[in-house]
Amino acid sequence: MATATIDATTRKVPPFGGFNTTILGIEIKRMLRNRRTIVFTLIFPAGLFFAFGGNTDWNDPVGHGNVAAYVMVSMALYAAALTAASSGATVAMERALGWSRQLRLTPLSPVVYVGIKAVVALVMGTLAVAVVNAAGLFQGKPDLAVGRWVACAVLCVVCTLVFAALGVFVGYLVPGENAMQVLGPGLALMAFLGNVFIPIDDHSSLIWHIAQWTPMFGVAEITRAPLTGDLPWYAVVNAVGWLAIFVLGAAWRMSKDTARV
């Protein structure tokens, strides 16, 4: 009995490395079905913002707004960072379950696979930002012009790319469920040191100089720039630098991971 042969030269490689909206939609739906994701994305961000609602200084002016607006933007950034990082870190669980190895049998490029993770993390981060801003509208205390309010929200979404890359990096670096055990406390520490939870007013203090080197400092300054009216050049360098570090780290670990197959 004759055996049919397949001419490899006739195989068609899918465009864009196998990227398609179907797999992107599946990834987003899978995240939204996760109860932990719902807590991080919908409940935790709003609760975090309302937890500061008893502050008597919320009407004090800050830049082009007030303290309430400053807190709202800061909490939106932290919520988006946590949500985006946890979304990106799902690669750790998929590696543990063997799903990422299974995907390598498909035409989906590893780079596109990581890119899809980053897009999903960005979508989830956007949802977290929207929830915190909706909480601000509901509370009615933030005093900020509409244009500046929207600008802060958009910058917050863009800056979540830094933490989406961090999540993917940690997902390839740490096995299984340990990824979120590292990211959770790590991001909280970054927020404390990065001038997010507690504003550091003394620029001559040691903690201020330490804060300028932490991953959340630069993105916090950028996100609040429309509100404060100030954007230091070193904040932009900080954000771009950490984004490059996390992206290169994720690419490095991904290459090590795929080399084992």
Backbone bond lengths (Angstrom), bond angles and torsions (degrees), N, CA, C in turn:
res aa  C-N    CA-C-N  psi(-1)  N-CA   C-N-CA  omega(-1)  CA-C   N-CA-C  phi
1 M - - - 1.454 - - 1.530 109.35 -
2 A 1.311 116.65 127.77 1.464 121.14 -176.80 1.529 110.06 -73.50
3 T 1.313 113.76 141.58 1.469 120.51 178.74 1.523 109.16 -100.80
4 A 1.319 115.60 128.56 1.463 119.81 -179.99 1.524 109.80 -72.51
5 T 1.312 114.59 137.39 1.464 120.22 177.60 1.523 109.39 -107.95
6 I 1.331 114.55 148.51 1.461 121.25 -178.94 1.512 108.85 -109.58
7 D 1.297 115.69 126.32 1.458 121.29 177.62 1.528 108.29 -83.80
8 A 1.326 116.26 110.46 1.470 120.43 -176.52 1.523 112.20 -63.41
9 T 1.331 116.38 -23.60 1.470 119.26 -177.33 1.519 111.93 -72.06
10 T 1.341 116.22 -16.17 1.471 118.88 -178.54 1.524 112.56 -90.03
11 R 1.326 117.12 -5.98 1.462 119.94 179.94 1.524 110.33 -69.84
12 K 1.297 115.43 137.44 1.460 120.75 179.34 1.533 109.52 -99.76
13 V 1.310 115.02 123.43 1.458 120.30 178.49 1.526 108.46 -83.29
14 P 1.325 118.07 127.18 1.473 120.61 -179.49 1.531 110.49 -59.15
15 P 1.327 116.71 143.91 1.463 119.27 178.83 1.519 111.50 -69.44
16 F 1.327 115.39 159.90 1.469 122.82 177.38 1.526 112.99 57.21
17 G 1.344 115.52 32.06 1.458 119.17 175.98 1.508 114.70 68.10
18 G 1.349 117.37 19.34 1.455 120.72 -179.68 1.516 113.82 91.96
19 F 1.333 117.23 4.23 1.463 119.78 179.44 1.524 110.58 -67.13
20 N 1.331 115.87 136.73 1.457 120.95 174.02 1.518 108.94 -153.25
21 T 1.307 115.58 157.55 1.466 120.49 -176.08 1.520 112.61 -70.61
22 T 1.324 116.93 -20.88 1.462 120.32 179.78 1.521 111.15 -63.96
23 I 1.330 116.27 -50.67 1.467 119.54 -178.97 1.526 110.63 -67.57
24 L 1.344 116.67 -33.16 1.461 119.93 176.78 1.528 110.56 -64.47
25 G 1.340 116.33 -43.54 1.457 120.60 178.17 1.515 112.30 -63.22
26 I 1.339 116.37 -40.01 1.463 120.89 178.94 1.530 110.42 -62.56
27 E 1.327 116.03 -42.87 1.466 120.28 -179.78 1.527 111.31 -62.74
28 I 1.324 117.13 -42.22 1.467 121.13 -179.50 1.528 110.40 -66.55
29 K 1.337 117.03 -44.17 1.463 120.54 178.78 1.525 111.17 -62.78
30 R 1.319 115.61 -38.03 1.467 119.33 179.95 1.529 110.93 -64.63
31 M 1.331 116.46 -38.13 1.459 120.25 177.94 1.525 110.91 -67.06
32 L 1.320 117.43 -41.04 1.462 121.45 -177.06 1.526 112.17 -70.95
33 R 1.334 117.27 -20.90 1.462 120.85 177.80 1.530 112.31 -83.61
34 N 1.300 115.51 -9.96 1.463 120.67 -179.34 1.532 109.48 -82.45
35 R 1.326 117.82 122.79 1.461 121.05 -177.31 1.517 111.92 -63.12
36 R 1.325 116.51 -37.49 1.460 119.51 178.76 1.519 110.61 -62.42
37 T 1.321 116.46 -37.53 1.457 120.63 178.44 1.523 111.18 -64.75
38 I 1.322 116.38 -41.87 1.459 120.25 179.56 1.525 110.54 -61.97
39 V 1.332 116.06 -40.74 1.471 119.82 179.13 1.516 110.39 -63.51
40 F 1.339 116.87 -47.02 1.451 121.01 -178.68 1.524 111.73 -66.57
41 T 1.333 116.54 -36.92 1.457 120.36 -171.83 1.523 113.48 -88.07
42 L 1.321 117.78 -37.67 1.461 120.27 -173.13 1.526 113.94 -108.53
43 I 1.333 117.31 -45.01 1.456 120.24 -173.75 1.528 112.30 -86.52
44 F 1.309 116.92 -50.83 1.460 121.10 -175.81 1.533 113.31 -60.58
45 P 1.347 119.88 -46.77 1.473 119.19 -179.19 1.523 113.18 -59.14
46 A 1.338 117.00 -46.11 1.462 119.99 -179.58 1.524 110.73 -66.43
47 G 1.327 116.96 -40.99 1.460 119.97 178.41 1.505 112.25 -63.46
48 L 1.335 115.92 -37.42 1.457 121.05 179.01 1.521 110.89 -63.84
49 F 1.317 116.63 -39.64 1.460 120.37 179.40 1.522 111.51 -69.94
50 F 1.325 117.04 -46.30 1.467 120.52 -178.82 1.530 111.91 -67.57
51 A 1.331 117.32 -22.00 1.461 120.59 179.25 1.522 111.80 -62.73
52 F 1.342 115.83 -24.43 1.457 120.21 178.90 1.529 112.05 -95.87
53 G 1.335 116.47 10.07 1.457 120.71 -173.33 1.507 115.39 -67.56
54 G 1.331 118.61 -17.88 1.457 119.99 -178.80 1.515 114.11 -87.67
55 N 1.314 117.59 4.54 1.454 121.12 -178.64 1.524 110.28 -67.32
56 T 1.327 116.64 122.54 1.465 120.56 -177.16 1.516 112.70 -77.12
57 D 1.343 116.82 -11.27 1.462 120.19 -177.69 1.526 112.58 -96.40
58 W 1.313 118.30 12.15 1.462 120.51 -173.63 1.526 113.31 -65.57
59 N 1.297 118.18 -21.30 1.461 120.22 -179.67 1.528 112.63 -90.01
60 D 1.325 117.60 -3.72 1.466 120.28 178.86 1.527 109.57 -65.53
61 P 1.347 117.46 141.93 1.469 119.85 -177.19 1.524 113.06 -72.28
62 V 1.318 115.40 142.43 1.473 123.27 173.69 1.515 107.41 -139.57
63 G 1.323 118.14 112.20 1.453 121.03 179.61 1.518 111.78 57.46
64 H 1.334 115.57 -120.22 1.465 121.75 179.84 1.531 111.99 -97.19
65 G 1.329 117.25 13.38 1.457 120.79 -179.44 1.509 110.82 -145.49
66 N 1.332 116.17 -142.06 1.459 120.59 177.90 1.520 109.97 -136.93
67 V 1.337 115.24 -178.57 1.464 120.56 -176.74 1.530 111.12 -62.23
68 A 1.322 117.16 -37.26 1.464 120.85 179.75 1.524 111.10 -59.82
69 A 1.325 116.78 -42.66 1.464 120.63 178.09 1.523 110.84 -66.27
70 Y 1.321 116.36 -38.77 1.470 121.49 178.93 1.532 110.38 -61.21
71 V 1.349 115.59 -45.91 1.464 120.21 179.51 1.528 110.50 -65.75
72 M 1.320 116.95 -41.00 1.462 120.80 -179.17 1.529 111.24 -59.79
73 V 1.317 116.50 -47.11 1.463 120.57 -179.52 1.528 110.47 -64.51
74 S 1.328 116.52 -41.88 1.464 120.45 -179.60 1.527 111.20 -64.26
75 M 1.339 117.30 -43.18 1.459 120.58 179.96 1.534 111.50 -68.83
76 A 1.329 116.24 -33.84 1.462 119.82 176.76 1.522 110.31 -63.97
77 L 1.329 116.32 -40.75 1.460 120.29 178.49 1.518 111.13 -64.12
78 Y 1.330 116.87 -46.18 1.462 119.83 -179.14 1.531 111.01 -63.49
79 A 1.335 116.65 -43.65 1.458 120.47 179.54 1.518 110.96 -62.80
80 A 1.333 116.75 -42.70 1.463 120.75 179.52 1.518 111.19 -66.09
81 A 1.336 116.21 -39.97 1.464 120.37 179.48 1.522 110.65 -63.31
82 L 1.323 116.40 -44.78 1.465 120.67 -179.49 1.520 111.06 -65.47
83 T 1.333 116.80 -42.21 1.461 121.12 -179.19 1.521 111.42 -67.75
84 A 1.350 116.35 -45.50 1.463 120.44 -179.21 1.519 111.13 -65.16
85 A 1.321 117.08 -41.73 1.458 120.48 -178.97 1.531 111.03 -65.84
86 S 1.329 116.90 -41.90 1.463 119.56 179.01 1.521 111.71 -66.77
87 S 1.345 116.68 -33.74 1.468 120.35 177.08 1.521 110.68 -67.29
88 G 1.335 116.30 -43.43 1.456 119.78 178.98 1.516 112.49 -66.63
89 A 1.342 115.98 -31.42 1.464 120.18 -176.55 1.521 113.25 -74.98
90 T 1.329 118.28 -3.83 1.468 119.73 178.75 1.529 111.71 -63.56
91 V 1.332 116.96 -15.32 1.470 119.24 176.74 1.529 110.70 -61.66
92 A 1.347 117.16 -27.61 1.466 120.62 179.92 1.520 110.55 -64.14
93 M 1.337 116.66 -47.12 1.462 120.46 179.77 1.526 111.21 -67.27
94 E 1.330 116.52 -38.34 1.461 119.87 179.89 1.519 111.10 -66.56
95 R 1.323 116.56 -34.20 1.460 119.96 175.88 1.521 110.08 -67.61
96 A 1.343 116.66 -41.03 1.468 120.60 -179.37 1.528 111.62 -65.46
97 L 1.333 116.81 -35.05 1.459 121.57 -179.18 1.528 113.02 -83.85
98 G 1.334 116.31 -8.58 1.458 120.27 -179.43 1.518 114.28 85.07
99 W 1.339 117.30 6.86 1.457 120.82 -178.18 1.523 111.44 -68.20
100 S 1.336 117.30 -41.20 1.461 119.81 179.71 1.527 111.04 -64.09
101 R 1.342 116.70 -35.27 1.468 120.34 176.02 1.529 110.64 -65.51
102 Q 1.334 116.21 -38.47 1.461 120.66 178.58 1.517 110.85 -65.08
103 L 1.334 116.83 -38.17 1.460 120.40 -179.05 1.524 112.11 -65.58
104 R 1.326 116.53 -23.77 1.464 118.77 179.97 1.525 112.14 -70.84
105 L 1.327 116.40 -13.44 1.462 119.96 175.27 1.523 111.44 -81.72
106 T 1.317 117.16 -7.68 1.466 122.72 179.93 1.531 109.10 -100.15
107 P 1.323 117.76 169.39 1.471 119.94 178.95 1.532 113.83 -72.10
108 L 1.337 117.66 0.11 1.461 120.37 -177.98 1.522 110.59 -68.43
109 S 1.321 115.92 121.91 1.460 121.09 -179.99 1.522 110.61 -70.70
110 P 1.344 118.91 142.31 1.469 120.73 177.27 1.521 112.75 -57.72
111 V 1.334 116.14 -37.03 1.461 120.29 179.03 1.527 110.39 -64.90
112 V 1.335 116.21 -42.27 1.467 120.55 178.59 1.529 110.17 -66.68
113 Y 1.325 116.44 -36.94 1.467 120.68 177.61 1.522 110.76 -58.87
114 V 1.323 116.63 -46.43 1.464 120.92 177.38 1.526 110.34 -66.27
115 G 1.339 116.74 -37.59 1.459 120.42 177.89 1.525 112.15 -62.26
116 I 1.329 116.59 -38.68 1.470 121.02 177.63 1.524 109.65 -64.20
117 K 1.327 116.43 -40.93 1.457 120.41 177.33 1.530 110.60 -60.27
118 A 1.321 115.94 -40.34 1.464 120.19 -179.86 1.529 111.02 -66.58
119 V 1.334 116.65 -39.89 1.474 120.47 179.01 1.522 110.51 -65.63
120 V 1.340 116.52 -42.64 1.469 120.37 178.06 1.524 110.31 -61.60
121 A 1.334 116.28 -42.93 1.459 120.48 178.35 1.524 110.89 -62.25
122 L 1.318 116.63 -37.62 1.466 120.99 178.76 1.525 110.80 -66.61
123 V 1.328 116.52 -40.56 1.466 120.79 178.34 1.526 110.49 -63.97
124 M 1.330 116.96 -44.66 1.453 120.57 -179.95 1.527 111.03 -66.78
125 G 1.333 116.48 -37.45 1.462 120.13 176.49 1.514 111.52 -64.30
126 T 1.321 116.41 -38.20 1.467 121.08 177.17 1.522 110.82 -62.25
127 L 1.318 116.31 -40.11 1.459 120.66 178.65 1.530 110.83 -64.20
128 A 1.337 116.43 -40.18 1.464 120.35 178.42 1.521 111.18 -64.42
129 V 1.333 116.79 -41.67 1.473 120.91 178.02 1.521 110.05 -62.42
130 A 1.331 117.06 -42.39 1.459 121.14 -179.48 1.527 111.05 -62.93
131 V 1.340 117.19 -38.80 1.463 120.69 -179.06 1.528 110.65 -65.78
132 V 1.324 117.65 -44.83 1.465 120.76 -179.27 1.530 110.63 -65.92
133 N 1.318 117.56 -40.37 1.463 120.38 178.62 1.529 111.13 -67.43
134 A 1.338 116.38 -35.83 1.465 119.65 175.54 1.522 110.60 -65.16
135 A 1.338 116.73 -36.86 1.459 120.78 176.53 1.525 110.48 -64.09
136 G 1.351 116.28 -38.13 1.450 119.96 176.95 1.514 112.40 -64.31
137 L 1.321 115.90 -41.01 1.468 120.15 177.34 1.523 111.19 -64.40
138 F 1.325 115.71 -40.93 1.462 120.50 -179.62 1.526 110.88 -64.72
139 Q 1.322 116.25 -41.26 1.461 120.17 -178.94 1.528 111.43 -72.05
140 G 1.331 116.50 -36.86 1.453 120.98 175.40 1.513 115.98 80.28
141 K 1.333 118.70 6.76 1.464 120.31 -177.86 1.527 114.32 -87.37
142 P 1.336 119.48 -34.45 1.466 118.34 179.51 1.529 112.51 -60.38
143 D 1.319 115.97 130.24 1.460 122.01 179.60 1.525 107.71 -112.94
144 L 1.319 116.22 99.34 1.463 121.18 -175.22 1.517 109.05 -153.41
145 A 1.343 116.69 135.40 1.454 121.22 178.59 1.526 110.37 -59.56
146 V 1.323 116.59 148.14 1.465 121.37 -175.47 1.523 111.86 -56.78
147 G 1.329 116.26 -45.02 1.459 120.04 -178.82 1.515 112.08 -60.32
148 R 1.328 117.04 -44.70 1.467 121.16 179.38 1.524 110.81 -69.72
149 W 1.319 117.05 -34.71 1.465 121.59 177.51 1.531 110.25 -61.94
150 V 1.320 115.97 -47.83 1.467 120.90 179.41 1.525 110.61 -64.93
151 A 1.343 116.73 -40.52 1.465 120.52 -179.80 1.523 111.04 -62.08
152 C 1.328 117.16 -41.76 1.462 120.72 177.91 1.533 110.88 -62.73
153 A 1.335 116.47 -41.57 1.467 120.54 -179.63 1.525 111.23 -65.45
154 V 1.333 116.68 -42.74 1.472 120.65 -179.84 1.526 110.50 -65.09
155 L 1.328 117.24 -45.11 1.465 120.72 178.78 1.521 111.16 -62.74
156 C 1.327 115.94 -35.46 1.457 120.16 178.32 1.528 110.61 -63.21
157 V 1.322 116.29 -42.80 1.465 120.92 178.58 1.525 110.75 -63.68
158 V 1.326 117.03 -45.08 1.466 121.01 -179.77 1.527 110.37 -61.69
159 C 1.333 116.53 -41.33 1.462 120.53 -177.22 1.524 112.91 -69.79
160 T 1.327 117.82 -17.43 1.465 119.29 178.18 1.530 111.78 -67.06
161 L 1.330 117.28 -15.20 1.468 120.24 176.21 1.527 110.92 -58.93
162 V 1.326 116.61 -32.99 1.462 120.73 178.40 1.527 110.27 -60.10
163 F 1.332 116.53 -42.97 1.460 120.46 -175.41 1.522 111.99 -85.62
164 A 1.330 117.15 -22.06 1.460 119.69 170.02 1.518 109.55 -64.16
165 A 1.348 115.97 -43.29 1.462 120.70 177.01 1.525 110.90 -65.40
166 L 1.341 116.66 -38.26 1.466 120.31 176.83 1.524 110.63 -61.73
167 G 1.334 116.82 -43.21 1.460 120.40 -179.90 1.518 112.32 -61.57
168 V 1.333 117.03 -44.12 1.468 120.87 178.46 1.529 110.28 -64.17
169 F 1.339 116.61 -41.50 1.463 121.37 179.10 1.528 110.93 -59.89
170 V 1.338 116.11 -49.79 1.462 120.39 179.81 1.528 110.12 -66.01
171 G 1.331 117.27 -35.41 1.459 120.88 178.68 1.515 112.67 -61.14
172 Y 1.321 117.24 -33.74 1.461 121.14 177.02 1.526 112.05 -85.56
173 L 1.327 115.49 -20.03 1.461 119.95 -175.29 1.521 112.49 -89.45
174 V 1.350 115.76 -35.36 1.468 121.53 -174.22 1.522 109.55 -112.84
175 P 1.322 119.19 137.03 1.463 120.97 -177.85 1.523 113.66 -76.85
176 G 1.334 115.73 144.18 1.452 123.94 169.46 1.517 116.64 51.34
177 E 1.347 114.48 -138.07 1.455 121.74 -175.49 1.520 113.00 -71.62
178 N 1.324 118.35 -8.58 1.458 121.11 179.83 1.520 112.23 -66.16
179 A 1.325 117.24 -16.62 1.464 120.29 -177.46 1.526 111.25 -59.57
180 M 1.336 117.67 -48.51 1.460 120.31 -178.77 1.524 111.48 -72.36
181 Q 1.314 118.05 -26.39 1.453 120.60 175.68 1.516 111.27 -67.26
182 V 1.319 116.05 -25.39 1.457 121.00 175.86 1.528 110.12 -86.74
183 L 1.336 117.18 -44.30 1.456 121.31 -175.12 1.527 113.12 -68.88
184 G 1.340 117.73 -40.11 1.460 120.50 -177.30 1.516 113.21 -56.81
185 P 1.339 118.12 -63.75 1.467 119.88 177.81 1.526 112.81 -62.95
186 G 1.338 115.90 -34.16 1.462 119.39 -179.09 1.520 112.58 -62.79
187 L 1.327 116.73 -44.73 1.461 120.77 179.55 1.525 111.31 -69.11
188 A 1.334 117.54 -35.37 1.465 119.97 176.05 1.523 110.64 -62.65
189 L 1.335 116.71 -42.42 1.467 120.78 177.79 1.524 110.82 -65.38
190 M 1.340 116.52 -40.76 1.464 120.37 177.11 1.523 111.43 -60.88
191 A 1.341 116.19 -38.21 1.456 120.32 -179.50 1.523 111.27 -67.26
192 F 1.340 116.63 -40.30 1.460 120.30 177.89 1.526 111.16 -65.32
193 L 1.328 115.93 -44.24 1.461 119.94 -178.37 1.524 112.47 -79.42
194 G 1.331 116.28 -21.47 1.459 120.25 -174.07 1.508 115.06 -92.70
195 N 1.342 117.85 17.60 1.465 120.46 174.63 1.527 111.86 69.14
196 V 1.339 116.88 32.34 1.459 121.20 -179.00 1.524 111.17 -103.78
197 F 1.320 117.87 -55.60 1.461 121.43 -179.12 1.528 112.23 -74.19
198 I 1.332 115.04 -46.47 1.468 120.49 -177.52 1.521 108.40 -125.53
199 P 1.340 118.01 111.06 1.470 120.43 179.50 1.524 111.66 -59.91
200 I 1.304 116.18 133.68 1.463 122.21 178.65 1.529 107.81 -98.63
201 D 1.321 116.34 105.03 1.463 120.91 -174.78 1.525 112.90 -86.87
202 D 1.312 117.06 -27.80 1.459 120.65 -177.76 1.523 109.88 -85.70
203 H 1.322 116.47 100.64 1.465 120.81 -176.92 1.526 113.34 -75.92
204 S 1.313 116.52 -4.69 1.462 119.48 178.63 1.525 111.95 -99.38
205 S 1.330 116.64 -3.42 1.466 120.43 -177.54 1.523 111.53 -77.16
206 L 1.327 114.92 160.52 1.461 120.95 179.79 1.522 111.15 -64.76
207 I 1.335 116.16 -40.84 1.461 119.44 -177.72 1.523 111.63 -65.01
208 W 1.335 117.41 -30.47 1.473 120.49 176.50 1.522 110.56 -65.00
209 H 1.321 116.47 -43.36 1.467 120.23 -179.77 1.522 111.13 -68.35
210 I 1.328 116.46 -32.16 1.463 119.32 175.31 1.525 110.23 -69.90
211 A 1.348 116.11 -42.02 1.464 121.60 -177.78 1.521 112.36 -58.04
212 Q 1.327 117.27 -35.48 1.467 120.80 -176.42 1.522 112.88 -64.03
213 W 1.326 117.33 -16.11 1.462 121.05 -179.05 1.517 112.62 -101.24
214 T 1.337 118.15 -2.73 1.464 120.85 -176.78 1.526 111.24 -86.78
215 P 1.335 118.12 154.47 1.476 121.44 -173.41 1.525 115.64 -64.88
216 M 1.337 118.78 -25.01 1.450 119.37 -175.51 1.528 113.10 -93.95
217 F 1.324 117.51 -9.43 1.464 120.71 -177.40 1.523 111.92 -64.77
218 G 1.327 115.77 -51.38 1.467 119.90 -175.89 1.516 113.01 -63.51
219 V 1.330 116.73 -45.99 1.464 119.69 -177.90 1.529 111.06 -67.08
220 A 1.345 116.94 -31.97 1.463 120.19 177.93 1.521 110.81 -65.88
221 E 1.324 116.51 -42.59 1.463 120.56 178.84 1.533 111.02 -65.43
222 I 1.322 116.07 -39.70 1.469 120.27 179.54 1.521 110.61 -66.91
223 T 1.330 116.73 -45.44 1.462 121.24 -178.29 1.526 111.92 -62.33
224 R 1.323 116.99 -37.51 1.470 120.54 -177.70 1.521 113.69 -89.92
225 A 1.331 117.38 -0.04 1.467 120.75 -176.12 1.529 113.68 -56.81
226 P 1.349 120.25 -45.12 1.468 118.88 177.92 1.533 112.75 -61.31
227 L 1.318 117.25 -27.14 1.462 121.79 178.85 1.522 111.58 -81.22
228 T 1.330 116.34 -49.97 1.461 119.95 -175.83 1.522 112.81 -79.43
229 G 1.342 117.12 -23.74 1.460 120.54 -177.05 1.508 113.12 76.32
230 D 1.337 116.76 16.71 1.465 121.18 -177.43 1.518 109.36 -139.01
231 L 1.325 117.14 132.72 1.459 122.43 177.07 1.525 109.13 -138.62
232 P 1.342 117.59 94.81 1.458 121.00 179.19 1.521 111.92 -64.03
233 W 1.318 117.02 143.33 1.461 121.18 -178.52 1.526 111.64 -63.30
234 Y 1.339 116.36 -34.00 1.460 119.23 -178.29 1.529 112.04 -69.60
235 A 1.342 116.96 -21.57 1.465 119.75 175.95 1.529 110.53 -69.39
236 V 1.329 116.41 -39.82 1.467 120.90 178.14 1.527 110.17 -66.03
237 V 1.339 116.47 -42.47 1.462 120.87 178.06 1.520 110.19 -61.77
238 N 1.323 116.56 -41.04 1.461 121.52 178.28 1.523 111.13 -59.43
239 A 1.345 116.90 -49.57 1.464 121.28 -177.32 1.526 111.74 -64.08
240 V 1.322 116.86 -46.38 1.463 120.96 -179.56 1.529 110.53 -65.12
241 G 1.322 115.82 -40.53 1.461 120.29 -179.49 1.519 112.72 -62.66
242 W 1.333 117.08 -46.16 1.464 120.32 179.66 1.519 111.80 -68.89
243 L 1.341 117.15 -35.07 1.461 119.60 175.50 1.520 110.42 -60.83
244 A 1.333 116.77 -44.67 1.462 121.01 178.96 1.525 111.23 -62.94
245 I 1.332 116.82 -41.10 1.469 120.95 179.80 1.526 111.06 -62.72
246 F 1.326 116.65 -45.71 1.468 119.97 -178.04 1.526 111.98 -69.50
247 V 1.332 117.15 -39.29 1.468 120.50 178.84 1.524 110.37 -65.57
248 L 1.328 116.65 -46.34 1.464 120.51 179.27 1.524 110.75 -65.17
249 G 1.330 116.40 -37.72 1.460 119.92 177.78 1.519 111.70 -64.34
250 A 1.340 116.46 -42.47 1.466 120.64 178.25 1.524 110.62 -64.64
251 A 1.338 117.11 -41.67 1.465 120.97 179.29 1.533 111.03 -64.30
252 W 1.334 115.55 -39.58 1.470 120.47 179.71 1.525 111.14 -64.55
253 R 1.346 116.06 -47.29 1.454 119.54 -179.16 1.532 111.50 -68.80
254 M 1.335 116.70 -33.71 1.455 120.04 177.43 1.513 110.67 -64.94
255 S 1.338 117.93 -39.57 1.459 121.13 179.09 1.527 110.78 -66.14
256 K 1.331 116.99 -36.33 1.463 120.13 176.99 1.525 110.39 -67.76
257 D 1.324 115.94 -37.67 1.454 121.44 -177.97 1.528 111.29 -67.92
258 T 1.336 116.56 -45.40 1.464 120.25 -178.36 1.528 111.24 -73.05
259 A 1.326 117.72 -23.06 1.469 120.16 179.81 1.513 112.38 -68.63
260 R 1.344 116.89 -19.00 1.461 119.85 -179.26 1.521 113.49 -78.76
261 V 1.343 116.25 -6.40 1.459 119.73 -178.33 1.513 110.61 -105.83
